[in-house]
């Protein structure tokens, strides 16, 4: 079937309408979203918060509408527009590498409905913008006449979006060193520094080196062991909501890809190595690699020339690995829920059989169905995230008096920013009701929604029964884990 404009138009209407409808499942954003929106508000007033570790490019884009439109709605609109750009450039690059518009469109579909991409780029986060800039840089690299000044500038923009932009610049630099093209290295360095030097100087000035920089020290707070390594492997195998469509397929054509698209392959390799350094951020780190993975996987997987024996062995291997990882080393973006587990296995097996029997059209339809179901399941699974703390904040907005909170979701600081508040940090202050009284606190918000240390948890102890009064409690059952937020009134004698 020859692709026409109406096919693209119909797909994008369906895709973005679906994502917008799913926004109604949850009125809140994830924690970093509020930090980006807050930074955007600062930029709209021609300033930037010194305490903000997040980079400025995404907040800069948000700043154009954050003061004139509801910030959450505006942020989600920007996220959708950026996602559209990512899919467009996935198609453009796919058309060049795959030499087939149909396969390029399939790469777009696989990218769009990868559970991580579907959910991650619908949130007000920088991963979508980072992915778009990476793809634009690859687009310029694939041109016959490469402009390394522009590529360097794009790497600089990536660096102003996420610090991993330095990995992208390094990947191009390694490629040019292997080519012994020092002139192009200089051009790229000039482009990179013209865009990003001001931020490097600012960061060094504020933090006096990486030793005091939160991003540099944060990964060292995680535990690294054989299990964490297997978690990365399990996550890597099952990104597309289908048991058979896996980035591990790329191994079959890695020599060809490296010979023809070296900086892209180097970037993917270095990014995967980075996962081992920052395991906790892995779901978000995967998000901007998915468009590249989708193109490379389709480049490797030639439906019409499959070796049946190898295909059977490969599928059995993946199925075995999946069962092990699912029940022993399960990571949260693998299969969610028993019902979906059965559907996942069934559709994946059917798609494998269709490929084995060279029923290409049936296989593609089953793969797409599997990916759509995976994305919807993933999004539905997180429908209640931060709901309890959001509801508590909405109630507290109508209360008079100082409010203490300690959650790290970003929700409380955003919705209570116009209230008299105290951020309670038990690492530097006394953990007692007396201390709260000394600060004239009237209300306290206690939550376990990503409150890593739950610093106000002492208010829940029986010893404080006479000192506090439970005003309201909100809770959600998240697959057996009870998320809750409580509002306490501080009793003054």
Buried (B, 14 or more C-beta within 10 A) or exposed (E): EEBEEEBBEEBBEEBBEBBEEBBEEBEBBBBBBBBBBBBBBBBBEEEBBEEBBBBBBBBBBBBBBBEEEEBBEBBBBBBBEBBBBBBBBBBBBBBBBBEBBBBBBBBBBBBBBBBBBBBBBBBBBBBBBBBBBBBBBBBBBBEEEBBBBBBBBBBBBBBBBBBBBBBBBBBBBBBBEEEEBEEBBBBBBBBBBEBBEEBBEEBEEEBEEEEEBEBEEEBEEEEEEEEBBBBBBBBBBBBBBBBBBBBBBBEBBBEEBEEEBBBBBBBBBBBBEBBEEBBEBBBBBBBBBBBBBBBBBBBBBEBEEBEEEEBEEBBEEBBEBBEEBBEEBBBEBBBBEEEBBEBBBEBBBBBBBBBBEEBEEBBBBBBBBBBBBBBBBBBBBBEBBBBBBBBBBEBBEEBEEBBBBBBBBBBBBBBBEEBEBBBBEBEEBEBBBEBBBEEEBBBBBBBBBBBEEBBBBBBBEEEBEEBBEEBEEBBBEBEEEEBBBBBBBBEEE
